[in-house]
Amino acid sequence: MLPPFLARLRLDAGADRRAIRSAYAREVKLIDQAIDPAGFQALRDAYEAALRWAGAPSLMVNELGTPTRRAPDRAHERATETGRLAFARLYQWAAPILQGMDPDRLQALERTLLRALDDEALINLTARAAFQDACVEMLVKGWQPGHEVLFEAATLAFRWEQDSTHLEQSGEQGFTLLLALQEQFIARRQRDFDVRKQHQILTRLRLGRDPEPHFLQRDIDHLRLMQSRLPNLLPIIADRAAIARWHRAWQAIDPGPPEDEDLHNPYRHKARRAAGPDHGHAGQAGEDGDLALLWRICQVIIVFYVIRWLFF
């Protein structure tokens, strides 16, 4: 009697693991998971049971049509290793794309990820999950040249914005990436000026050059604002070491604010630069000068209307 799980996959008793994977890939395309979740789960159960049976053909099939004992954990370990090795090979192969300047490299990398997911080696669900986990770990580990593109391509290929289930089940690293996606969503909806400024700063950070003083004076406040708004996203898309160099260079120019200054104001340095070294007295003097100028303008207007009233 043919086991039910083989019948569900439309296979005969001579099917091997390769045939089982191909059958699963064929059948899963015929099911809409959103409309028929029970059907999808039944297909997945049949697929897993068939793989266990093929891995140990001497197993007896019980009256329910399922193998009577689980496959050894070594099968799970092999699938996990397969997924991780697949991503390692892809990452090495995609290095020229990541480090290049081709304007189409995002699309090229997304296509590369999708082709890898369609590979027969990743039909196994455990292998696919391990492949995705390896990508998550690589991104959260910290920026490397091209990781800002890898982050975008992975978001598209794995559909993280549409379905964050895998990230939610991937522990602390998955949660960090989930927060980074939320921060990116907010960052895209900032003012055009802020978006352009962030792009300029990110470009300079990725080049890895030490910042020049005039760039620091212009951009250090905005960098601090980016760090406060994008604490999870920024380490993924920009070099942490470069950010640290910017702060060290700024400390050499401006050792720090007075003790009574608001340390939580990201624009405090800009206010101090505008005010000058003796910003307390200079600020008061500026306010007095503004009031005097306003009074003189009022006097001119009053005189003008008096003359017009007397002579016209």
Summary of the structure (lengths in Angstrom):
residues: 312
radius of gyration: 31.2
end to end distance: 116.3
largest distance: 118.6
contacts: 831
relative contact order: 0.06
helix: 71%
strand: 1%
